[in-house]
Structure formats: C-alpha cells, structure tokens
Amino acid sequence: MKAIKATYNGKQFLLDEDVTIPTNSRAIIVMLDEGDEEWYQLARSGLNRAYSSEEPEYDLSQVEPNKNYEGR
C-alpha cells in the first residue's frame, strides 16, 4: 500500500507525484477537508513506513493466534 497525493480537477484525479502504477491497480480515495494537510502527511508517512519495500513478507505459518482474544 502506498499513499499518493492527487488533486481532483472536477473531472479526474491528477497525481501530484511522478509514480508508476501497474495497470488494473486498485485504490481507495480519501477526500481531505480544508486544513487536513497535516493529518494527511502524518497518515502518509505512517503508511509508507508500515508498507515499505524493506518490510519483510510473512508466511501464514509465521502468524500465531492471539490467545487473549475472546473472539467476540
């Protein structure tokens, strides 16, 4: 997952950054209110750290169940 800043011109979203996006990539668009720029930067930096290219891939066999979860 990668956060990419874009601007809507009334017809389409124009990316504010030069990025390569594979064909048929899916996206979630979050509309920011005026003044949300600081929150956007914080969320973007957190997402980019959490899903960086240095993040190791985990196999399902490495995932352990949370024994404290009550399964509500």
N, C-alpha and C positions, 0 to 999 in steps of 0.2 A: 504494500500500500504506500502511496506517495501522495502528499498534498501538493497541489499545483495551483497557483493563483491565476485567476482569469477574470475578465470583465465582460459583462453582458451588454451588447450594443443595441438591444431591442429586437434582435433577430437571431443572434447566435452568440455563443461564448467564444471570446478571443483569449487565448492563453497569453499571460503576461511574461512567460518564460519560454525559452527555446528548449523544448523537450521532444524526445522521440517516443511516440505512443504506438504500441502494436495495434494492428487492425483488430477490430471487434473487442477492444478493451472495454470493460465496464467501469462506470464511475458513479459516485454518489456526489451530488451537488448540494452544498450547504450555503444558503444565502446569508450574507453578513449584513447586519444593520449598520447604519452610520455609527462610527465610534467603536466598532468591533475589531478594528485592525490589530490592536494589541493582543486581543484574545486569539485572533487568527494566527498571529506569529507564534504565540505560545503553543497552541494546538499543533501547528505545523511542525515546529521543532521537535515536539514530543513524538509525533507520528513518525517523522523521519528518523529519529533515534531508535524507536521501537521496531521499525521495519527496515533498518539499514541493510546495505549489501553485506555488511560484516556479521549480521545476525545469523547464528548457525541454524541449519534446518534440523528439526527434531522429528524423529521417527515415533510413531504412535506407541511403540514398545517402551519408549522412554518416559511416557506420561503415566504418572501414578495418581490414583483416585485420592481425593481429599477425604480422609477418614472422619473429619469433623463435620462434614456436610450432611445435613439431615434429609436432603432430598425432598424438599417441600414441593 
